[in-house]
Amino acid sequence: MRNEDQNRLPDDLREIDSRLQAHKPEVSALELDELKLRTAARAFRPTTSTYGRRQLMRSKLVTMMLVLGLAVSGGAAGVIASQDGGGKSADQSEYKPGKGCGDKNHVHEREDECKTPPR
């Protein structure tokens, strides 16, 4: 520390500062150069590892499969919704009662398929 900085320290920290200054490691020019080369090598190394690439590909594959599944199921739902039973409304096509067997109040188109009970 410079002398100006030491004057700013409280009295109880000045002793600690002097100990730290006395035991401060000295780095040679050779060690600094070696440190610089290692740091530069790390900086230019590829950032993703093989494991990271594998995880990235897996997540892309899962995302693509989910999108494909949504597209197929949405398309199927659209096709199903667009089929209206030959142009009839839902009360005529979906909620049609059976063949009409035994129902004397209604005339149905498939009454001839009913089994007639013996008289």
C-alpha positions in Angstrom: 0.0 0.0 0.0 1.1 3.5 -0.6 1.7 5.8 2.4 -1.5 7.8 1.6 -3.6 4.7 1.7 -2.1 3.6 5.0 -3.1 6.9 6.6 -6.8 6.2 5.7 -6.8 2.8 7.6 -8.0 2.7 11.1 -5.4 2.1 13.8 -6.4 -1.5 14.5 -6.0 -2.5 10.8 -2.5 -0.9 10.2 -0.8 -3.8 11.9 -2.6 -6.3 9.7 -1.7 -4.3 6.7 1.9 -4.3 7.5 1.9 -8.1 8.0 0.2 -8.6 4.7 2.7 -6.3 2.9 5.6 -8.2 4.5 4.3 -11.6 3.4 3.1 -10.5 -0.1 4.4 -13.0 -2.7 6.8 -11.7 -5.3 6.1 -12.9 -8.9 9.0 -13.1 -11.3 8.8 -12.1 -15.0 9.0 -15.7 -16.0 6.0 -16.7 -13.8 4.0 -13.7 -15.1 4.7 -14.7 -18.7 3.6 -18.3 -18.0 0.4 -17.1 -16.3 -0.3 -14.9 -19.3 0.1 -17.8 -21.7 -2.1 -20.1 -19.7 -4.8 -17.4 -19.5 -4.6 -16.8 -23.2 -4.9 -20.5 -23.9 -8.1 -20.7 -21.8 -9.6 -17.7 -23.4 -9.3 -19.1 -27.0 -10.4 -22.7 -26.0 -13.8 -23.7 -27.3 -16.4 -23.1 -24.6 -18.7 -26.1 -25.1 -17.5 -29.5 -24.2 -18.6 -32.7 -25.8 -21.1 -33.3 -23.0 -22.6 -29.8 -23.6 -23.0 -30.5 -27.3 -24.7 -33.7 -26.6 -27.1 -32.0 -24.2 -27.8 -29.3 -26.7 -28.6 -31.8 -29.5 -30.8 -33.8 -27.1 -32.8 -30.7 -26.1 -33.2 -29.7 -29.8 -34.4 -33.2 -30.6 -37.0 -33.2 -27.8 -38.2 -29.7 -28.8 -38.6 -30.8 -32.5 -40.5 -33.9 -31.4 -42.8 -31.9 -29.2 -43.5 -29.4 -32.0 -44.1 -32.3 -34.5 -46.5 -34.0 -32.0 -48.5 -30.8 -31.5 -48.7 -30.2 -35.2 -49.9 -33.7 -35.9 -52.5 -33.7 -33.1 -53.7 -30.2 -34.0 -54.1 -31.2 -37.6 -56.0 -34.4 -36.6 -58.3 -32.4 -34.4 -58.9 -29.9 -37.2 -59.8 -32.7 -39.6 -62.1 -34.3 -37.1 -63.8 -31.0 -36.3 -64.3 -30.2 -40.0 -66.2 -33.4 -40.7 -69.8 -32.6 -40.0 -71.4 -36.0 -40.8 -72.4 -35.3 -44.4 -73.7 -31.8 -43.9 -76.2 -32.6 -41.2 -76.3 -30.8 -37.9 -75.1 -32.5 -34.7 -78.6 -33.3 -33.5 -79.3 -35.2 -36.7 -76.0 -37.0 -37.1 -74.5 -37.6 -33.6 -77.4 -37.8 -31.3 -79.5 -40.0 -33.5 -81.3 -42.8 -31.5 -80.9 -46.4 -32.4 -82.7 -48.1 -35.3 -86.1 -47.2 -33.9 -86.9 -50.7 -32.9 -89.9 -50.7 -30.6 -90.5 -47.0 -30.8 -93.9 -46.6 -32.4 -93.9 -42.8 -32.1 -90.9 -42.2 -34.4 -90.2 -43.3 -38.0 -86.6 -44.2 -38.5 -84.8 -45.0 -41.8 -83.5 -48.4 -40.5 -86.7 -49.9 -39.2 -86.6 -52.7 -41.7 -83.6 -54.1 -39.8 -85.5 -54.6 -36.6 -86.4 -58.0 -35.5 -90.1 -58.3 -35.2 -91.4 -60.1 -32.1 -93.6 -63.1 -32.8 -97.4 -62.4 -32.5 
